[in-house]
Amino acid sequence: MSEQIIRIATAELSAEINPLGAELWALADGEGRALMWNGDAAWWPGRAPLLFPVVGGLVDGRYRLDGQTFELPRHGFARRKTFEVVEHGPTVATFRLTDDAETRAVYPFAFALTVRFEVSGARLTQTVEIANRDERPMPASLGFHPAFLWPLPYGAGREAHRIVFEKNEPAPVRGLGSDGQIAREPFPTPVEGDVMRLHDGLFEHDTVVFDVLESRSLRYGAERGPQLEIGFEGLPHLGVWTKPGAPYICIEPWCGFADESGFAGDLREKPGVFDVTPGSSKTFAMSIALTNA
């Protein structure tokens, strides 16, 4: 790997970040026990990619904008671009990506994407600022995609793990079709009250997509023992995904999601897309805290 991994830490939590994609590369407790997936390509080479300027897949890998057609890969291009390291201290690291000829060919805007990681006690906060340096409104989506070990390294088996939402989640959920697009028809939520028990059968429709979500935080882990508390204020959607049998679970706060099957509208008309006005910015944050340790 050509990029130098950046490390920040407290006595309770350490994080490593790869400038390629400003991707959270590792997270460990104070005893050095890994909490995140290691990117083994036999299952999935990702760890915690940042999704920008789209979340999920586009119909035929293309989108329309103001009468023009552009191509973008699933989840956008940020995860494949090297960010500049603009700050690195013992507990803080900041990375920045700005537009270039390659990005403007597929996303015709001048922008700055700034990603800040900070550890405090047993909590990591990842903050993303999307700045529009262009002269017209800039449509975008933003998503986090962290993959945590399933099971966590505290002795409980996979079947003991669950997600407990901040609030009850009664709304139907969506799945993904074989084309990577959101299925038109929802299906009953697998959440019972505020609890979603984790098992491989959950993922027969690929990702479980919460496009109507009441909660802005959740806890992941076994009922007894340390858990991860994940906060995502300002991010109204959530995906939960793994490959059946894989030793990780992705818990993905989003603002935006994949195209619905057959979507043919302008990018600005797509659900979950927001506009950043010229000269302004929008900020999103995700926090990960180790609790009951």
N, C-alpha and C positions, 0 to 999 in steps of 0.2 A: 504494500500500500504506500503510495507516494505522499499522502497527506499526513501531517503530524497530528496525532490525537491530542486534544486539549483536556486537561484534567482539572476539576475543581472539587473541593471537599470540605466537610466539617468532620468532627469526631463521630457523628451519627450517620453520615451519608456521603457517598462519593459518586461523582458523575464524570463520564468521559464523553467528549463531543468530537465528531469528525467534521472538519471544515467542508468536506464533500457533502453538500446538501445541508450543512449545519445540522447534522443528524445526531441525536442522542445515541451514543454508541454503547454505553454501559452504565449501569446503576447498581450500586452495592451498598449493603448496610455497613454499620460500623465494625463488624467482624469480617468484612470482606466477602460476604455471601452475595452472589449475583442475584439480582431481582429481575433482570431483563434477559430476553432472548439474545443468543450470541451470533445470530446471522448465518447459521449452518445452511449452506445452499442446498443440501440434500432435502431440506424442507422448504425454506424460504430465506433468501439472502438479505432481506431487509431487517432492520432493527427498530427504527422509529422515524421513518421518512417524513419530511415536511411536504404537505400537499399544497401546491400553488402553481398557477393561478386557477386550476380547476381541481375538484375533488371527484374521484371516480372516472369512469370511462365516458367518452363521447360517442354518439352514434356514428359509426364508420370512422372514428378517430378524428372527426372534423367538427368545427363549429362555425356558425355564421355570425358576422358582426358588421352592422352598418352596410349591408349589401355585399360584403366580401366573405370568402371562405378561407379558413385557416386550419392547419392540422396541429393537433396536440396529442401527446401520448397520455395514457391513463395517469391520473394524478398530477399532470403538468410536468414542468421541467425543473423546478427548484431542486428536487432531490438528486438531480444529475449535474448540478452546477457547483463549482467550488466557490465558497464564500470567503471574503476577506476577514481575517481576525482583526478586529478593531479595538478589543479590550480583553485583557486576561489577567486576573488577579487570583488570589487563593480561593475565593468563593464565587467569583463572577467571571463570565466569559461572554463576549458579544461578537457577533458575526454579521457581515453585510454582503448582500448581493445587489448589484445594479444592472440595469438593462445593458445589453450589447447587441451587436448585429445579429447574432444567433437568436437571441430571445425576441428581438423586434420582428424577425421574419415570421414568427409563429404567434406573437402576442404584441401588437403594434403600439406599445406604450413605453414611455420613459417612467421608470419606477425605482424605488429603493426598498429592499426587503431586509429588515434588521431583526435579528433573532438574539435575544439575551437570555442566558441561563444564570440562575443564582441559587446557591444552596444556603439554607439557613436552618440550623438544627437538623431535623430529619426530614426536611421539606426541600424539594426542587421546584422552582418556578421557571417556566419557559414562556417568555413574552415575545410576541411577533408584532412588529409594526410594519404596515404596508403603506408606503408613501407614494402618492401620485405626483410625479414631476412633469406630467404632460399638460396639454392645454385643453383636454376634453375629459369628461368623466370616464373613469377606468373601472370596468366591471371585473369582478374577481370572486373566487371562493377560496377558503383557507381551511386546512384540516391538519390535525395531528394523528399519528398512526403508531403509537408505541406498542411494542410487543413485550409482554411480561411472561415470565416463566409460569407454566402451568404443569405441575404444581409449584408454588413458591417453596423456598428451601427451608421450611420449618416443620417438616415431618408429616403433614397431612397429605392424603392422596388426592388425585385429580377429582374424584367424585365428591370430595368434601368441600370443594371450592365453589364459590358463588359470587354473584354481584348483587349488592344491596344498594338500591337507588335511594337518593335523598327523599323522593316522594313516590307515591303509588304511580304506576305506569300502565293505565288501562287501555291505551290506544292501540289499535292494530299496528303491526310492523310490516315491513316490506322485505323482499328478498331480491337477489340478482339473478337474471337469466344467464344462459350460457354465453350470451353476447356481452356480458358485463354491464348491461343496462338494468335500471330499476324495473322490477315487475310492476305492471299496472295494477294488479289485484293484490291488496294486502291480505295478511292472514292473522289469526288471533295471536295476541302477544304471548310469549313464553314467560312473561313476568307474572308471578303470583303475588298480588299486592305490591310490595316493593322489592321482592326477591326473585332473581333469576338464577336457578341452579344450572351449573355448567355441565354439559355432556356433549359428546360428539354429534348426537342426533340433532342438536340445535342448528347445525350448519348444513343441513341438506339443501337449503336454498342459498348456499354460499354465505355471504355476510347477512347478519341480522341488522336491518336498517331501521332505526327509530327516527322517522321523519317528523313525528309529532312527539315531543319529549317535554315532560314537566320538570325533570330534575336538572340541576346544574352541578351536581356532584354525585359520587358513588363510592362505595367501598368494595374492594376485590380481595378475596382470600378465603380461608377456611373460617368457620364460625368461631373457633377458638384459636388464639395465637395471633401473631402479627398480621396486619392487613395493609393494603395500599389504599389510601384515600385519594381519589382523583377529582380535582375541581376544574370546571371549564365554563365559568361565567361568561356569557356573551356568545357561546357556541350552542345553537339550538338543536343540533342534530347529533346522532351518535351511531357509529357502526361497531359491531362486535363480530370478530372473525377469527377463525383458525382453519387449518386443513385438518380434517378428521384424523385423530391419532397423534397430531403434532404436539410437542411439549411446550407450546406457547399459546397465549391468547392475546389478540389485539383488541384494545379498548380505545376507540377512535373518536374523539370529539371533533365535530365538523361544523362549519358554516357553509352548507352546500353539499351536494351529493351527485351521484352519477346521473346521466340523462335517463329519463324514462323511455322505455322502448317506443320508437317511432317519433320521438321529439324532433321537430324540424324548425323551431323558432330561432330568433336571434338570441345570442348569449345573454343579453340583458333581460330577456323574458324568462329565463330558466329559474325555477325555484331554488332559493338559497344563494343566488348571486346577488352581491351588493355592489353599489357604485362608490368609488372613492373620488370625491370632487377634486378638480385641479388645485394643486398646492396644499392639499390636506392629507391626512393619514387616518387609518383605522388600526386599532390595536386589539389583539386577542391574547389570551393567556391560558395556560394549562398548568396546574400544580399537581405534584405527586408527593404524598407524604407517607412515611412509614409510621404506622400507629400500633400501639399495644406491644411495642418491641421490648 
